[in-house]
């Protein structure tokens, strides 16, 4: 069995939308069909015109030889074959363009999917970074609070030390005075003992 000219053998697993054959409602097929119809219409009009001219020549009594008709028939066949080839080339070109357009669309779809996935990952990354930032802010607030408490304790300790030092200085001054008093009393006491 010979395959038809438009027959493509597909690998298994493809679905209907994967077909490289143009669908009847595709714009490319509609344009091709319109062009083919216009060419056929022009060819029919040309053939009608030739027949009409031949008929007018016969009516005037001019001899229209059958060799010309045979040549014209051959020419008509050649024209039809050429047109058919042109139509086939045009349709093949349209199929290639359609396949390229589908491939481009699939690539664009793939790129969009990749971009969506990256966007989703970026969104997840942003959420993770925001969570880390919030945790760091909480730790910073706790550290600031702890540092504030430590600073207060240090200030209290400094104040206590200052008070202790001032008391110690005061006590030392009292002790020094008491030592002077005791020394002067001893001197007076020893003078009093010597005077007796």
FIKOLZA-1660 file (N, C-alpha, C; in steps of 0.1 Angstrom, whole numbers, plus 5000, padded with zeros to 4 digits):
% residues 196
   i   px   py   pz ch aa at
   1 5008 4988 5000  A  X  N
   1 5000 5000 5000  A  X CA
   1 5009 5012 5000  A  X  C
   2 5007 5021 4990  A  X  N
   2 5015 5033 4989  A  X CA
   2 5009 5044 4998  A  X  C
   3 5017 5052 5005  A  X  N
   3 5011 5062 5013  A  X CA
   3 5007 5074 5004  A  X  C
   4 4996 5081 5009  A  X  N
   4 4991 5092 5002  A  X CA
   4 5001 5103 5003  A  X  C
   5 5001 5113 4993  A  X  N
   5 5011 5124 4994  A  X CA
   5 5011 5132 5007  A  X  C
   6 5000 5133 5013  A  X  N
   6 4999 5141 5026  A  X CA
   6 5001 5133 5038  A  X  C
   7 5005 5120 5036  A  X  N
   7 5006 5110 5047  A  X CA
   7 5019 5113 5055  A  X  C
   8 5017 5114 5069  A  X  N
   8 5029 5115 5078  A  X CA
   8 5028 5104 5088  A  X  C
   9 5039 5097 5090  A  X  N
   9 5039 5087 5101  A  X CA
   9 5044 5094 5114  A  X  C
  10 5035 5093 5124  A  X  N
  10 5038 5099 5136  A  X CA
  10 5043 5090 5146  A  X  C
  11 5052 5094 5155  A  X  N
  11 5056 5085 5166  A  X CA
  11 5044 5084 5176  A  X  C
  12 5044 5073 5183  A  X  N
  12 5033 5070 5192  A  X CA
  12 5033 5080 5204  A  X  C
  13 5021 5082 5209  A  X  N
  13 5020 5091 5220  A  X CA
  13 5017 5106 5217  A  X  C
  14 5016 5109 5205  A  X  N
  14 5012 5123 5201  A  X CA
  14 4997 5124 5201  A  X  C
  15 4993 5136 5205  A  X  N
  15 4978 5138 5205  A  X CA
  15 4975 5146 5192  A  X  C
  16 4962 5149 5191  A  X  N
  16 4957 5155 5178  A  X CA
  16 4963 5169 5176  A  X  C
  17 4965 5177 5186  A  X  N
  17 4971 5190 5184  A  X CA
  17 4985 5190 5180  A  X  C
  18 4992 5179 5181  A  X  N
  18 5006 5178 5177  A  X CA
  18 5008 5175 5162  A  X  C
  19 4997 5174 5155  A  X  N
  19 4998 5171 5141  A  X CA
  19 5003 5182 5133  A  X  C
  20 5014 5180 5124  A  X  N
  20 5019 5191 5116  A  X CA
  20 5010 5194 5104  A  X  C
  21 5000 5186 5101  A  X  N
  21 4991 5188 5090  A  X CA
  21 4982 5199 5093  A  X  C
  22 4980 5208 5084  A  X  N
  22 4971 5220 5087  A  X CA
  22 4957 5215 5088  A  X  C
  23 4949 5221 5097  A  X  N
  23 4935 5218 5099  A  X CA
  23 4927 5226 5089  A  X  C
  24 4915 5221 5085  A  X  N
  24 4907 5229 5075  A  X CA
  24 4903 5243 5079  A  X  C
  25 4903 5246 5092  A  X  N
  25 4898 5259 5096  A  X CA
  25 4910 5268 5099  A  X  C
  26 4923 5263 5097  A  X  N
  26 4934 5272 5099  A  X CA
  26 4934 5283 5089  A  X  C
  27 4940 5295 5093  A  X  N
  27 4941 5306 5084  A  X CA
  27 4949 5304 5072  A  X  C
  28 4960 5296 5074  A  X  N
  28 4969 5293 5062  A  X CA
  28 4961 5285 5052  A  X  C
  29 4953 5276 5056  A  X  N
  29 4946 5267 5047  A  X CA
  29 4935 5276 5040  A  X  C
  30 4929 5285 5048  A  X  N
  30 4918 5294 5042  A  X CA
  30 4925 5303 5031  A  X  C
  31 4936 5308 5034  A  X  N
  31 4943 5317 5024  A  X CA
  31 4947 5309 5012  A  X  C
  32 4952 5297 5014  A  X  N
  32 4956 5289 5003  A  X CA
  32 4944 5285 4994  A  X  C
  33 4934 5281 5001  A  X  N
  33 4921 5278 4993  A  X CA
  33 4916 5290 4985  A  X  C
  34 4917 5301 4991  A  X  N
  34 4912 5313 4984  A  X CA
  34 4920 5316 4972  A  X  C
  35 4934 5315 4974  A  X  N
  35 4943 5317 4962  A  X CA
  35 4940 5307 4951  A  X  C
  36 4939 5294 4955  A  X  N
  36 4936 5284 4945  A  X CA
  36 4923 5287 4938  A  X  C
  37 4913 5291 4945  A  X  N
  37 4900 5293 4939  A  X CA
  37 4901 5305 4929  A  X  C
  38 4908 5315 4933  A  X  N
  38 4910 5327 4924  A  X CA
  38 4917 5323 4911  A  X  C
  39 4928 5314 4913  A  X  N
  39 4935 5310 4901  A  X CA
  39 4926 5301 4892  A  X  C
  40 4919 5292 4898  A  X  N
  40 4909 5284 4890  A  X CA
  40 4899 5293 4883  A  X  C
  41 4894 5303 4890  A  X  N
  41 4884 5311 4884  A  X CA
  41 4890 5319 4872  A  X  C
  42 4903 5324 4873  A  X  N
  42 4909 5331 4862  A  X CA
  42 4912 5321 4851  A  X  C
  43 4916 5308 4854  A  X  N
  43 4918 5299 4843  A  X CA
  43 4905 5295 4836  A  X  C
  44 4894 5294 4843  A  X  N
  44 4881 5291 4836  A  X CA
  44 4877 5303 4827  A  X  C
  45 4879 5315 4833  A  X  N
  45 4875 5327 4825  A  X CA
  45 4884 5328 4812  A  X  C
  46 4897 5325 4814  A  X  N
  46 4906 5325 4802  A  X CA
  46 4901 5314 4792  A  X  C
  47 4898 5302 4796  A  X  N
  47 4893 5292 4787  A  X CA
  47 4880 5296 4780  A  X  C
  48 4871 5302 4788  A  X  N
  48 4858 5307 4782  A  X CA
  48 4861 5317 4771  A  X  C
  49 4871 5326 4774  A  X  N
  49 4874 5337 4765  A  X CA
  49 4880 5331 4752  A  X  C
  50 4889 5321 4753  A  X  N
  50 4895 5315 4742  A  X CA
  50 4884 5308 4733  A  X  C
  51 4875 5301 4740  A  X  N
  51 4865 5294 4733  A  X CA
  51 4856 5304 4726  A  X  C
  52 4853 5315 4732  A  X  N
  52 4844 5325 4726  A  X CA
  52 4851 5331 4714  A  X  C
  53 4864 5334 4715  A  X  N
  53 4871 5339 4704  A  X CA
  53 4872 5330 4692  A  X  C
  54 4874 5317 4695  A  X  N
  54 4874 5306 4684  A  X CA
  54 4860 5306 4678  A  X  C
  55 4850 5306 4686  A  X  N
  55 4836 5306 4680  A  X CA
  55 4833 5318 4671  A  X  C
  56 4838 5330 4676  A  X  N
  56 4836 5342 4667  A  X CA
  56 4844 5340 4654  A  X  C
  57 4856 5335 4655  A  X  N
  57 4864 5333 4643  A  X CA
  57 4857 5323 4633  A  X  C
  58 4851 5312 4639  A  X  N
  58 4844 5303 4630  A  X CA
  58 4832 5310 4624  A  X  C
  59 4825 5318 4632  A  X  N
  59 4813 5325 4627  A  X CA
  59 4817 5334 4615  A  X  C
  60 4828 5340 4616  A  X  N
  60 4833 5349 4605  A  X CA
  60 4838 5341 4593  A  X  C
  61 4839 5328 4595  A  X  N
  61 4843 5320 4583  A  X CA
  61 4858 5317 4583  A  X  C
  62 4865 5321 4594  A  X  N
  62 4879 5318 4594  A  X CA
  62 4881 5304 4598  A  X  C
  63 4893 5298 4593  A  X  N
  63 4896 5284 4596  A  X CA
  63 4903 5283 4609  A  X  C
  64 4898 5276 4619  A  X  N
  64 4904 5274 4631  A  X CA
  64 4908 5259 4631  A  X  C
  65 4922 5257 4630  A  X  N
  65 4926 5243 4628  A  X CA
  65 4926 5235 4641  A  X  C
  66 4925 5223 4639  A  X  N
  66 4924 5214 4651  A  X CA
  66 4938 5212 4657  A  X  C
  67 4949 5215 4649  A  X  N
  67 4962 5214 4655  A  X CA
  67 4964 5225 4666  A  X  C
  68 4959 5237 4663  A  X  N
  68 4959 5247 4673  A  X CA
  68 4952 5243 4686  A  X  C
  69 4940 5236 4684  A  X  N
  69 4933 5232 4695  A  X CA
  69 4940 5221 4703  A  X  C
  70 4947 5212 4696  A  X  N
  70 4955 5202 4703  A  X CA
  70 4966 5208 4710  A  X  C
  71 4973 5218 4703  A  X  N
  71 4984 5225 4710  A  X CA
  71 4978 5233 4722  A  X  C
  72 4967 5239 4720  A  X  N
  72 4961 5247 4732  A  X CA
  72 4957 5237 4743  A  X  C
  73 4952 5225 4739  A  X  N
  73 4949 5215 4750  A  X CA
  73 4961 5211 4757  A  X  C
  74 4972 5209 4750  A  X  N
  74 4985 5205 4756  A  X CA
  74 4990 5217 4765  A  X  C
  75 4988 5229 4760  A  X  N
  75 4992 5241 4767  A  X CA
  75 4984 5242 4780  A  X  C
  76 4971 5240 4778  A  X  N
  76 4962 5240 4790  A  X CA
  76 4966 5230 4801  A  X  C
  77 4969 5218 4796  A  X  N
  77 4974 5207 4805  A  X CA
  77 4987 5211 4812  A  X  C
  78 4996 5217 4805  A  X  N
  78 5009 5222 4811  A  X CA
  78 5006 5233 4821  A  X  C
  79 4997 5242 4817  A  X  N
  79 4994 5253 4826  A  X CA
  79 4988 5247 4839  A  X  C
  80 4979 5237 4837  A  X  N
  80 4972 5231 4849  A  X CA
  80 4982 5224 4858  A  X  C
  81 4992 5217 4851  A  X  N
  81 5002 5210 4859  A  X CA
  81 5011 5220 4866  A  X  C
  82 5015 5231 4859  A  X  N
  82 5023 5241 4866  A  X CA
  82 5016 5247 4877  A  X  C
  83 5003 5250 4875  A  X  N
  83 4995 5256 4886  A  X CA
  83 4994 5246 4898  A  X  C
  84 4992 5234 4895  A  X  N
  84 4991 5223 4905  A  X CA
  84 5004 5223 4913  A  X  C
  85 5015 5223 4906  A  X  N
  85 5028 5223 4913  A  X CA
  85 5030 5235 4921  A  X  C
  86 5026 5247 4916  A  X  N
  86 5028 5259 4924  A  X CA
  86 5019 5258 4936  A  X  C
  87 5007 5253 4935  A  X  N
  87 4998 5251 4946  A  X CA
  87 5004 5242 4957  A  X  C
  88 5010 5231 4952  A  X  N
  88 5016 5221 4961  A  X CA
  88 5028 5228 4968  A  X  C
  89 5036 5235 4961  A  X  N
  89 5047 5242 4967  A  X CA
  89 5042 5252 4978  A  X  C
  90 5032 5259 4974  A  X  N
  90 5026 5269 4983  A  X CA
  90 5021 5263 4996  A  X  C
  91 5014 5252 4994  A  X  N
  91 5008 5245 5005  A  X CA
  91 5019 5239 5014  A  X  C
  92 5030 5233 5008  A  X  N
  92 5041 5228 5016  A  X CA
  92 5048 5239 5024  A  X  C
  93 5049 5251 5017  A  X  N
  93 5055 5262 5024  A  X CA
  93 5047 5267 5035  A  X  C
  94 5033 5267 5033  A  X  N
  94 5024 5271 5044  A  X CA
  94 5025 5261 5055  A  X  C
  95 5026 5247 5052  A  X  N
  95 5027 5237 5062  A  X CA
  95 5040 5239 5071  A  X  C
  96 5051 5242 5064  A  X  N
  96 5064 5245 5071  A  X CA
  96 5062 5257 5080  A  X  C
  97 5056 5268 5075  A  X  N
  97 5054 5280 5083  A  X CA
  97 5045 5277 5095  A  X  C
  98 5035 5269 5093  A  X  N
  98 5026 5265 5104  A  X CA
  98 5033 5257 5114  A  X  C
  99 5041 5247 5109  A  X  N
  99 5049 5239 5119  A  X CA
  99 5059 5248 5127  A  X  C
 100 5065 5258 5120  A  X  N
 100 5075 5267 5126  A  X CA
 100 5067 5275 5137  A  X  C
 101 5055 5280 5133  A  X  N
 101 5047 5288 5142  A  X CA
 101 5043 5280 5154  A  X  C
 102 5039 5268 5152  A  X  N
 102 5036 5259 5163  A  X CA
 102 5048 5257 5172  A  X  C
 103 5060 5254 5166  A  X  N
 103 5072 5253 5174  A  X CA
 103 5075 5265 5182  A  X  C
 104 5074 5277 5175  A  X  N
 104 5076 5289 5182  A  X CA
 104 5066 5291 5194  A  X  C
 105 5054 5287 5191  A  X  N
 105 5044 5289 5202  A  X CA
 105 5047 5279 5214  A  X  C
 106 5051 5267 5210  A  X  N
 106 5055 5258 5221  A  X CA
 106 5067 5263 5229  A  X  C
 107 5077 5269 5222  A  X  N
 107 5088 5274 5228  A  X CA
 107 5084 5286 5237  A  X  C
 108 5075 5294 5232  A  X  N
 108 5071 5306 5240  A  X CA
 108 5063 5301 5253  A  X  C
 109 5055 5290 5251  A  X  N
 109 5048 5284 5262  A  X CA
 109 5057 5278 5272  A  X  C
 110 5068 5272 5267  A  X  N
 110 5078 5266 5276  A  X CA
 110 5085 5277 5284  A  X  C
 111 5089 5288 5277  A  X  N
 111 5095 5299 5283  A  X CA
 111 5086 5305 5294  A  X  C
 112 5073 5306 5291  A  X  N
 112 5064 5312 5300  A  X CA
 112 5063 5303 5312  A  X  C
 113 5062 5290 5310  A  X  N
 113 5062 5280 5321  A  X CA
 113 5074 5281 5330  A  X  C
 114 5086 5283 5324  A  X  N
 114 5098 5284 5331  A  X CA
 114 5098 5297 5339  A  X  C
 115 5093 5308 5333  A  X  N
 115 5092 5321 5340  A  X CA
 115 5083 5320 5351  A  X  C
 116 5071 5313 5349  A  X  N
 116 5062 5311 5360  A  X CA
 116 5068 5304 5372  A  X  C
 117 5075 5293 5368  A  X  N
 117 5082 5285 5379  A  X CA
 117 5092 5293 5386  A  X  C
 118 5100 5301 5378  A  X  N
 118 5110 5309 5385  A  X CA
 118 5103 5320 5394  A  X  C
 119 5092 5325 5389  A  X  N
 119 5085 5335 5396  A  X CA
 119 5080 5329 5409  A  X  C
 120 5075 5317 5408  A  X  N
 120 5070 5310 5420  A  X CA
 120 5081 5308 5430  A  X  C
 121 5093 5303 5425  A  X  N
 121 5104 5301 5433  A  X CA
 121 5109 5314 5439  A  X  C
 122 5109 5325 5431  A  X  N
 122 5112 5338 5436  A  X CA
 122 5103 5342 5447  A  X  C
 123 5090 5339 5446  A  X  N
 123 5080 5343 5456  A  X CA
 123 5083 5335 5469  A  X  C
 124 5086 5322 5467  A  X  N
 124 5089 5314 5479  A  X CA
 124 5102 5319 5485  A  X  C
 125 5112 5323 5477  A  X  N
 125 5125 5328 5482  A  X CA
 125 5122 5341 5490  A  X  C
 126 5113 5350 5484  A  X  N
 126 5110 5362 5491  A  X CA
 126 5103 5359 5504  A  X  C
 127 5094 5350 5505  A  X  N
 127 5087 5347 5517  A  X CA
 127 5097 5341 5527  A  X  C
 128 5107 5333 5523  A  X  N
 128 5117 5327 5532  A  X CA
 128 5126 5339 5537  A  X  C
 129 5130 5348 5528  A  X  N
 129 5138 5359 5533  A  X CA
 129 5131 5368 5542  A  X  C
 130 5118 5370 5540  A  X  N
 130 5110 5379 5549  A  X CA
 130 5109 5372 5563  A  X  C
 131 5107 5359 5562  A  X  N
 131 5106 5352 5575  A  X CA
 131 5119 5353 5583  A  X  C
 132 5131 5351 5576  A  X  N
 132 5144 5352 5582  A  X CA
 132 5146 5367 5587  A  X  C
 133 5141 5377 5579  A  X  N
 133 5143 5391 5584  A  X CA
 133 5134 5393 5597  A  X  C
 134 5122 5388 5597  A  X  N
 134 5114 5389 5609  A  X CA
 134 5120 5383 5621  A  X  C
 135 5126 5371 5619  A  X  N
 135 5133 5364 5630  A  X CA
 135 5145 5372 5635  A  X  C
 136 5152 5377 5625  A  X  N
 136 5164 5386 5629  A  X CA
 136 5159 5398 5636  A  X  C
 137 5148 5404 5632  A  X  N
 137 5143 5416 5639  A  X CA
 137 5139 5413 5653  A  X  C
 138 5133 5401 5655  A  X  N
 138 5129 5397 5668  A  X CA
 138 5141 5394 5677  A  X  C
 139 5151 5388 5671  A  X  N
 139 5163 5385 5679  A  X CA
 139 5170 5399 5682  A  X  C
 140 5170 5408 5673  A  X  N
 140 5176 5421 5675  A  X CA
 140 5168 5428 5686  A  X  C
 141 5155 5428 5686  A  X  N
 141 5147 5434 5696  A  X CA
 141 5150 5428 5710  A  X  C
 142 5151 5414 5710  A  X  N
 142 5154 5408 5723  A  X CA
 142 5168 5411 5728  A  X  C
 143 5178 5412 5718  A  X  N
 143 5191 5416 5722  A  X CA
 143 5192 5430 5727  A  X  C
 144 5184 5439 5720  A  X  N
 144 5184 5453 5725  A  X CA
 144 5178 5454 5739  A  X  C
 145 5167 5446 5741  A  X  N
 145 5161 5446 5754  A  X CA
 145 5171 5441 5765  A  X  C
 146 5178 5430 5761  A  X  N
 146 5188 5425 5771  A  X CA
 146 5199 5435 5773  A  X  C
 147 5204 5441 5762  A  X  N
 147 5214 5451 5763  A  X CA
 147 5210 5462 5772  A  X  C
 148 5197 5467 5771  A  X  N
 148 5192 5477 5779  A  X CA
 148 5192 5474 5794  A  X  C
 149 5188 5461 5797  A  X  N
 149 5188 5456 5811  A  X CA
 149 5202 5456 5816  A  X  C
 150 5212 5451 5808  A  X  N
 150 5226 5450 5812  A  X CA
 150 5231 5464 5815  A  X  C
 151 5228 5474 5806  A  X  N
 151 5232 5488 5808  A  X CA
 151 5227 5493 5821  A  X  C
 152 5214 5491 5824  A  X  N
 152 5208 5495 5836  A  X CA
 152 5215 5489 5848  A  X  C
 153 5218 5476 5847  A  X  N
 153 5225 5470 5858  A  X CA
 153 5239 5476 5860  A  X  C
 154 5246 5479 5848  A  X  N
 154 5259 5485 5849  A  X CA
 154 5258 5499 5855  A  X  C
 155 5248 5506 5852  A  X  N
 155 5246 5520 5857  A  X CA
 155 5244 5519 5872  A  X  C
 156 5235 5509 5876  A  X  N
 156 5232 5507 5891  A  X CA
 156 5245 5503 5898  A  X  C
 157 5253 5494 5892  A  X  N
 157 5265 5490 5898  A  X CA
 157 5275 5501 5899  A  X  C
 158 5276 5510 5889  A  X  N
 158 5285 5521 5889  A  X CA
 158 5280 5531 5900  A  X  C
 159 5267 5533 5900  A  X  N
 159 5262 5542 5911  A  X CA
 159 5265 5536 5925  A  X  C
 160 5263 5523 5926  A  X  N
 160 5266 5517 5939  A  X CA
 160 5281 5518 5942  A  X  C
 161 5289 5516 5932  A  X  N
 161 5304 5517 5934  A  X CA
 161 5308 5531 5938  A  X  C
 162 5301 5541 5931  A  X  N
 162 5304 5555 5934  A  X CA
 162 5301 5558 5948  A  X  C
 163 5288 5554 5952  A  X  N
 163 5284 5556 5966  A  X CA
 163 5293 5549 5976  A  X  C
 164 5297 5537 5972  A  X  N
 164 5306 5529 5981  A  X CA
 164 5320 5537 5982  A  X  C
 165 5325 5541 5971  A  X  N
 165 5337 5549 5971  A  X CA
 165 5336 5562 5979  A  X  C
 166 5325 5569 5977  A  X  N
 166 5323 5581 5984  A  X CA
 166 5322 5578 5999  A  X  C
 167 5315 5568 6003  A  X  N
 167 5314 5564 6017  A  X CA
 167 5328 5560 6023  A  X  C
 168 5335 5552 6014  A  X  N
 168 5348 5548 6018  A  X CA
 168 5357 5560 6020  A  X  C
 169 5356 5570 6012  A  X  N
 169 5364 5582 6013  A  X CA
 169 5360 5589 6025  A  X  C
 170 5347 5590 6028  A  X  N
 170 5342 5597 6040  A  X CA
 170 5347 5590 6052  A  X  C
 171 5346 5576 6052  A  X  N
 171 5351 5568 6063  A  X CA
 171 5366 5570 6065  A  X  C
 172 5373 5570 6054  A  X  N
 172 5388 5572 6056  A  X CA
 172 5391 5585 6062  A  X  C
 173 5384 5595 6057  A  X  N
 173 5386 5609 6063  A  X CA
 173 5383 5608 6078  A  X  C
 174 5372 5602 6082  A  X  N
 174 5368 5601 6096  A  X CA
 174 5379 5593 6104  A  X  C
 175 5384 5582 6097  A  X  N
 175 5394 5574 6104  A  X CA
 175 5407 5582 6105  A  X  C
 176 5410 5590 6095  A  X  N
 176 5422 5598 6096  A  X CA
 176 5420 5609 6107  A  X  C
 177 5409 5615 6108  A  X  N
 177 5406 5624 6119  A  X CA
 177 5407 5618 6133  A  X  C
 178 5401 5605 6133  A  X  N
 178 5401 5598 6146  A  X CA
 178 5415 5595 6149  A  X  C
 179 5423 5591 6139  A  X  N
 179 5437 5588 6142  A  X CA
 179 5445 5600 6147  A  X  C
 180 5442 5611 6141  A  X  N
 180 5448 5624 6146  A  X CA
 180 5444 5627 6160  A  X  C
 181 5430 5625 6163  A  X  N
 181 5425 5628 6176  A  X CA
 181 5432 5618 6186  A  X  C
 182 5432 5605 6182  A  X  N
 182 5438 5595 6191  A  X CA
 182 5453 5599 6193  A  X  C
 183 5460 5603 6183  A  X  N
 183 5474 5606 6184  A  X CA
 183 5476 5619 6193  A  X  C
 184 5467 5629 6191  A  X  N
 184 5469 5641 6200  A  X CA
 184 5465 5637 6214  A  X  C
 185 5455 5628 6216  A  X  N
 185 5451 5624 6229  A  X CA
 185 5463 5616 6236  A  X  C
 186 5470 5608 6228  A  X  N
 186 5481 5600 6233  A  X CA
 186 5492 5610 6237  A  X  C
 187 5494 5620 6229  A  X  N
 187 5505 5630 6232  A  X CA
 187 5501 5637 6245  A  X  C
 188 5488 5641 6246  A  X  N
 188 5484 5648 6258  A  X CA
 188 5485 5639 6270  A  X  C
 189 5481 5626 6268  A  X  N
 189 5481 5617 6279  A  X CA
 189 5496 5614 6283  A  X  C
 190 5504 5613 6274  A  X  N
 190 5518 5610 6278  A  X CA
 190 5524 5623 6284  A  X  C
 191 5520 5635 6280  A  X  N
 191 5525 5648 6286  A  X CA
 191 5519 5649 6300  A  X  C
 192 5506 5644 6302  A  X  N
 192 5500 5645 6315  A  X CA
 192 5507 5635 6324  A  X  C
 193 5511 5623 6319  A  X  N
 193 5518 5614 6328  A  X CA
 193 5532 5619 6331  A  X  C
 194 5538 5626 6323  A  X  N
 194 5551 5631 6325  A  X CA
 194 5550 5643 6335  A  X  C
 195 5539 5650 6335  A  X  N
 195 5538 5661 6344  A  X CA
 195 5534 5656 6358  A  X  C
 196 5530 5646 6360  A  X  N
 196 5527 5640 6373  A  X CA
 196 5539 5634 6378  A  X  C
% end
